[in-house]
Amino acid sequence: MMASEMASQTFPWLTLAVFVPIVFGLLVLAVGGDNKRGLTLGLSLIGAIVGFLVTIPLYTGFQSSSAAMQFVEKASWISSFNVNYHLGIDGISLWFVLLTAFITIIVVLAGWEVITSRVAQYMGAFLILSGLMVGVFVALDGLLFYVFFEATLIPMYIIVGVWGGPNRVYAAFKFFLYTLLGSLLTLIAFIYLWNASGGSFDIVAWQNLKLGMTPQILIFVALLAAFAVKVPMWPVHTWLPDAHVEAPTGGSIVLAAIMLKLGAYGFLRFSLPIAPDASHSLAGLMITLSLIAVIYIGLVAIVQEDMKKLVAYSSVAHMGFVTLGFFIFNTAGIEGAIVQMISHGFVSGAMFMCIGVLYDRVHSRRIADYGGVVNTMPRFVTFFVLFSMANSGLPATSGFVGEFMVIMGAVEHNFWVGLLAATALILGASYSLWMVKRVAFGEIANDHVRQLTDINPREFLILGVMAIAVLYMGIYPKPFTDVMHASVQALMQHVAVSKL
């Protein structure tokens, strides 16, 4: 068994983590409105803060020495099919619950002054989305996971389609179509596993099934169809730049910081432990696809003229590190990949916030429309340079820790794989610093830049908190790795045992 369950907790912290933001989201939709802007924003912020506060006991009460599922809750849901409302977390999922709740506060603050129409619907959609994403990370029932996983598409589709840019409908439809079609095969795989396990949707029971190589390969491919699109891996990544470019700032932050992690998390919870032999057999393919994402997409990012597109492509490259870490099958690789996911949540969220700050003032994301921003926005450029450095993998920032661990794991696996992965550090510095040089430094390029005003207290607060997170994780990553270590070790042992 990959992870046994500890005794159920007396207080339903996980249920609160899932449903507090959802309830507040519904409340905002019910009582908020453009004519009640103060009430709408106040309720949204309270909901986001309370949603974060109820996740803190999960960290303070978590026993990092144990690989077992903790804070377990279980109740019958659809008894005729043995479907249960079954929740729990381990050292792998804990940080994603906290990250989701934290980013929700950032998103509410990011839209505080910018969103002027349909404010209640905007904030409500984000709060509901937050609860659904937490549900993905804590579900221990396969069908419950699938419901949460698919339900996240609805609020994000609305966010992009209603508050996005000129091509928002196209981008929203492409996002929805790609991710929905990929998930249909996953549902078939889940039904097969339900039948093979004697009528159970329990994920831990699925992980203990003895399956032949052919069923494992088919299940792995079916799961890959959903998770690879969500990450997204090359070559099914093309929906991401369009979605990012058209999405409002808050949508881009959530999409990069959390939603991309849903697919990567699926590999850890389903693909590796349920089909370990297939995972080993297809590891060469997964490593190849990951290295293409790291190198080729890094080159694509360099030539982008739109700042959002550049950071979107950099997200594909960074998530390539994540899937690479999973399929080199050593502790440094998997722990590094998880650290990289958390770091990417902070760094990419901060980068999109920075681009949003500029867009709110100039209404352009084209790099050529800027130049010399440091002369008029020195405080902003300080943050912008820091986050760009973190995006490049600068030591003492969170961006370095995960990439370094994955490269170390890759070298242990195969020197040439490690060498190819290390090129990402050069490419990351190339596209990130090339963008900063053109946007921030030099002489003032035009009147738009000359009239820019530096960040206000709200923007300073958001960027300051994100900067603290990036630096803290970069300087002292031990709390992050300590929590996940036992669970990663249990996963490694589980994947190492053949089921054939």
Backbone hydrogen bonds, N-H to C=O, Kabsch-Sander energy under -0.5 kcal/mol:
donor,donor_aa,acceptor,acceptor_aa,energy
6,M,69,M,-2.8
9,Q,72,V,-0.9
13,W,11,F,-2.2
16,L,12,P,-2.0
17,A,13,W,-2.5
18,V,14,L,-2.0
19,F,15,T,-2.9
20,V,16,L,-2.6
22,I,18,V,-0.7
23,V,19,F,-3.0
24,F,20,V,-2.4
25,G,21,P,-2.3
26,L,22,I,-2.4
27,L,23,V,-2.4
28,V,24,F,-2.7
29,L,25,G,-2.0
30,A,26,L,-1.9
31,V,27,L,-2.5
32,G,28,V,-2.2
36,K,33,G,-1.6
37,R,34,D,-0.7
40,T,36,K,-2.7
41,L,37,R,-2.8
42,G,38,G,-2.5
43,L,39,L,-2.7
44,S,40,T,-2.1
45,L,41,L,-2.5
46,I,42,G,-2.4
47,G,43,L,-2.7
48,A,44,S,-2.3
49,I,45,L,-2.6
50,V,46,I,-3.0
51,G,47,G,-2.3
52,F,48,A,-1.6
53,L,49,I,-2.7
54,V,50,V,-2.2
55,T,52,F,-1.3
56,I,52,F,-0.7
56,I,53,L,-0.9
58,L,55,T,-0.8
59,Y,55,T,-0.9
59,Y,56,I,-1.0
60,T,56,I,-2.5
61,G,57,P,-2.2
62,F,59,Y,-0.9
64,S,62,F,-0.9
66,S,63,Q,-1.7
69,M,4,S,-3.0
70,Q,89,I,-3.4
73,E,87,L,-2.1
75,A,85,Y,-1.3
77,W,83,V,-2.4
78,I,83,V,-1.9
79,S,77,W,-0.6
81,F,78,I,-1.4
82,N,79,S,-1.2
83,V,78,I,-2.3
85,Y,75,A,-3.5
86,H,84,N,-1.4
87,L,73,E,-2.8
87,L,85,Y,-0.5
88,G,138,V,-2.1
89,I,70,Q,-2.2
94,L,90,D,-2.0
97,V,93,S,-1.6
98,L,94,L,-2.0
99,L,95,W,-2.7
100,T,96,F,-2.2
101,A,97,V,-2.0
102,F,98,L,-2.3
103,I,99,L,-2.8
104,T,100,T,-1.6
105,I,101,A,-1.1
105,I,102,F,-0.5
106,I,102,F,-1.5
107,V,103,I,-2.4
108,V,104,T,-2.1
109,L,105,I,-2.2
110,A,106,I,-2.4
111,G,107,V,-1.6
112,W,109,L,-1.2
115,I,111,G,-1.4
116,T,114,V,-0.6
122,Y,118,R,-2.2
123,M,119,V,-2.7
124,G,120,A,-2.7
125,A,121,Q,-2.2
126,F,122,Y,-1.7
127,L,123,M,-2.3
128,I,124,G,-2.5
129,L,125,A,-2.4
130,S,126,F,-2.2
131,G,127,L,-1.9
132,L,128,I,-2.1
133,M,129,L,-2.4
134,V,130,S,-2.1
135,G,131,G,-2.0
136,V,132,L,-1.5
137,F,133,M,-1.4
138,V,134,V,-1.2
139,A,135,G,-1.4
140,L,86,H,-3.4
141,D,86,H,-0.6
142,G,201,F,-3.8
145,F,141,D,-2.8
146,Y,142,G,-2.2
147,V,143,L,-2.4
148,F,144,L,-2.3
149,F,145,F,-3.1
150,E,146,Y,-2.5
151,A,147,V,-2.3
152,T,148,F,-1.5
153,L,150,E,-1.6
154,I,151,A,-1.0
156,M,152,T,-1.3
157,Y,153,L,-2.5
158,I,154,I,-2.1
159,I,155,P,-2.6
160,V,156,M,-2.5
161,G,157,Y,-2.6
162,V,158,I,-2.4
163,W,159,I,-1.6
164,G,160,V,-1.0
165,G,246,E,-1.7
168,R,165,G,-1.7
171,A,167,N,-2.3
172,A,168,R,-2.8
173,F,169,V,-2.5
174,K,170,Y,-2.5
175,F,171,A,-2.4
176,F,172,A,-2.5
177,L,173,F,-2.8
178,Y,174,K,-2.4
179,T,175,F,-1.9
180,L,176,F,-2.3
181,L,177,L,-2.4
182,G,178,Y,-1.8
183,S,179,T,-1.1
184,L,180,L,-0.8
184,L,181,L,-0.7
185,L,181,L,-0.6
186,T,182,G,-0.6
187,L,183,S,-1.7
188,I,184,L,-1.5
189,A,185,L,-2.2
190,F,186,T,-2.5
191,I,187,L,-2.2
192,Y,188,I,-2.2
193,L,189,A,-2.4
194,W,190,F,-2.5
195,N,191,I,-2.1
196,A,192,Y,-2.7
197,S,193,L,-1.9
198,G,195,N,-1.3
199,G,194,W,-3.0
200,S,194,W,-1.0
201,F,82,N,-0.8
203,I,140,L,-2.5
206,W,202,D,-2.0
207,Q,203,I,-2.0
208,N,204,V,-0.7
208,N,205,A,-0.8
209,L,206,W,-1.5
211,L,209,L,-0.8
216,Q,212,G,-2.1
217,I,213,M,-2.8
218,L,214,T,-2.4
219,I,215,P,-2.7
220,F,216,Q,-2.9
221,V,217,I,-2.5
222,A,218,L,-2.3
223,L,219,I,-2.6
224,L,220,F,-2.5
225,A,221,V,-1.7
226,A,222,A,-0.7
226,A,223,L,-0.7
227,F,223,L,-2.7
228,A,224,L,-2.6
229,V,225,A,-0.5
230,K,226,A,-1.7
231,V,227,F,-1.9
233,M,228,A,-2.9
236,V,233,M,-1.4
240,L,237,H,-1.8
242,D,238,T,-0.7
243,A,239,W,-2.2
244,H,240,L,-2.8
245,V,241,P,-2.6
246,E,242,D,-2.0
247,A,243,A,-2.0
252,S,248,P,-2.3
253,I,249,T,-2.3
254,V,250,G,-2.3
255,L,251,G,-2.6
256,A,252,S,-2.4
257,A,253,I,-2.9
258,I,254,V,-2.4
259,M,254,V,-2.1
260,L,255,L,-1.5
261,K,258,I,-1.4
262,L,258,I,-0.7
262,L,259,M,-0.9
263,G,259,M,-0.6
264,A,260,L,-1.1
265,Y,261,K,-2.8
266,G,262,L,-1.5
267,F,263,G,-1.3
268,L,264,A,-1.3
269,R,265,Y,-2.2
270,F,266,G,-2.5
271,S,266,G,-1.2
272,L,267,F,-2.6
274,I,270,F,-2.5
275,A,270,F,-0.5
275,A,271,S,-1.8
279,S,275,A,-2.3
280,H,276,P,-2.3
281,S,277,D,-2.4
282,L,278,A,-2.6
283,A,280,H,-0.9
286,M,282,L,-2.1
287,I,283,A,-3.0
288,T,284,G,-2.2
289,L,285,L,-2.6
290,S,286,M,-2.1
291,L,287,I,-2.5
292,I,288,T,-2.2
293,A,289,L,-1.9
294,V,290,S,-2.3
295,I,291,L,-2.7
296,Y,292,I,-1.4
297,I,292,I,-1.3
299,L,295,I,-1.9
300,V,296,Y,-2.2
301,A,297,I,-2.2
302,I,298,G,-1.2
303,V,299,L,-0.8
303,V,300,V,-0.6
304,Q,301,A,-1.4
307,M,365,R,-2.8
310,L,306,D,-2.3
311,V,307,M,-2.3
312,A,308,K,-2.4
313,Y,309,K,-2.8
314,S,310,L,-2.0
315,S,311,V,-1.6
316,V,312,A,-1.5
317,A,313,Y,-2.0
318,H,314,S,-2.6
319,M,315,S,-2.6
320,G,316,V,-1.2
321,F,317,A,-0.9
321,F,318,H,-0.6
322,V,318,H,-1.0
323,T,319,M,-2.0
324,L,320,G,-2.0
325,G,321,F,-2.4
326,F,322,V,-1.7
327,F,323,T,-1.6
328,I,325,G,-0.7
329,F,326,F,-0.8
334,I,330,N,-2.3
335,E,331,T,-2.8
336,G,332,A,-2.1
337,A,333,G,-2.1
338,I,334,I,-2.1
339,V,335,E,-2.6
340,Q,336,G,-2.6
341,M,337,A,-1.9
342,I,338,I,-2.1
343,S,339,V,-2.9
344,H,340,Q,-2.8
345,G,341,M,-1.6
346,F,342,I,-1.5
347,V,343,S,-3.1
348,S,344,H,-2.2
349,G,344,H,-0.6
349,G,345,G,-0.9
350,A,346,F,-2.1
351,M,347,V,-2.5
352,F,348,S,-2.5
353,M,349,G,-1.7
354,C,350,A,-2.3
355,I,351,M,-2.2
356,G,352,F,-2.2
357,V,353,M,-2.2
358,L,354,C,-1.8
359,Y,355,I,-2.6
360,D,356,G,-2.5
361,R,357,V,-0.7
361,R,358,L,-0.8
362,V,358,L,-2.5
363,H,359,Y,-2.3
367,I,305,E,-2.8
369,D,366,R,-1.4
370,Y,367,I,-1.8
371,G,439,V,-1.0
372,G,441,F,-1.3
373,V,439,V,-1.5
374,V,440,A,-2.8
375,N,372,G,-1.6
376,T,373,V,-1.3
377,M,373,V,-2.8
381,V,377,M,-2.4
382,T,378,P,-1.6
383,F,379,R,-1.4
384,F,380,F,-2.7
385,V,381,V,-2.8
386,L,382,T,-1.8
387,F,383,F,-2.7
388,S,384,F,-2.0
389,M,385,V,-2.5
390,A,386,L,-2.3
391,N,387,F,-2.3
392,S,388,S,-1.1
393,G,389,M,-0.5
393,G,390,A,-1.1
394,L,389,M,-2.0
397,T,394,L,-1.4
398,S,470,V,-1.1
400,F,394,L,-0.6
400,F,397,T,-1.4
401,V,397,T,-0.9
402,G,398,S,-1.1
403,E,399,G,-0.8
404,F,400,F,-2.8
405,M,401,V,-2.3
406,V,402,G,-2.4
407,I,403,E,-2.6
408,M,404,F,-2.5
409,G,405,M,-2.5
410,A,406,V,-2.7
411,V,407,I,-2.6
412,E,408,M,-2.0
413,H,409,G,-1.8
414,N,410,A,-3.6
418,G,410,A,-0.5
418,G,414,N,-2.2
419,L,415,F,-2.4
420,L,416,W,-2.4
421,A,417,V,-2.3
422,A,418,G,-1.9
423,T,419,L,-0.8
423,T,420,L,-0.8
424,A,421,A,-1.7
425,L,422,A,-1.4
426,I,422,A,-0.7
427,L,423,T,-2.6
428,G,424,A,-3.2
429,A,425,L,-1.8
430,S,426,I,-2.0
431,Y,427,L,-2.5
432,S,428,G,-2.0
433,L,429,A,-1.9
434,W,430,S,-1.8
435,M,431,Y,-1.5
436,V,432,S,-2.1
437,K,433,L,-2.7
438,R,434,W,-1.7
439,V,435,M,-2.5
440,A,436,V,-2.9
441,F,436,V,-0.9
441,F,437,K,-0.8
445,A,371,G,-2.1
450,R,446,N,-1.9
451,Q,447,D,-1.7
452,L,449,V,-1.3
460,F,456,N,-2.7
461,L,457,P,-2.3
462,I,458,R,-2.2
463,L,459,E,-2.6
464,G,460,F,-2.6
465,V,461,L,-2.5
466,M,462,I,-2.1
467,A,463,L,-2.3
468,I,464,G,-2.2
469,A,465,V,-2.1
470,V,466,M,-2.3
471,L,467,A,-2.6
472,Y,468,I,-2.9
473,M,469,A,-2.2
474,G,470,V,-1.4
475,I,471,L,-2.5
476,Y,472,Y,-2.8
480,F,477,P,-0.9
481,T,477,P,-2.0
482,D,478,K,-2.9
483,V,479,P,-1.3
484,M,480,F,-1.1
485,H,481,T,-1.3
486,A,64,S,-0.6
486,A,482,D,-0.6
488,V,484,M,-2.5
489,Q,485,H,-2.6
490,A,486,A,-2.1
491,L,487,S,-2.2
492,M,488,V,-2.8
493,Q,489,Q,-2.4
494,H,490,A,-2.0
495,V,491,L,-2.7
496,A,492,M,-1.8
497,V,493,Q,-0.7
497,V,494,H,-0.8
498,S,496,A,-0.5
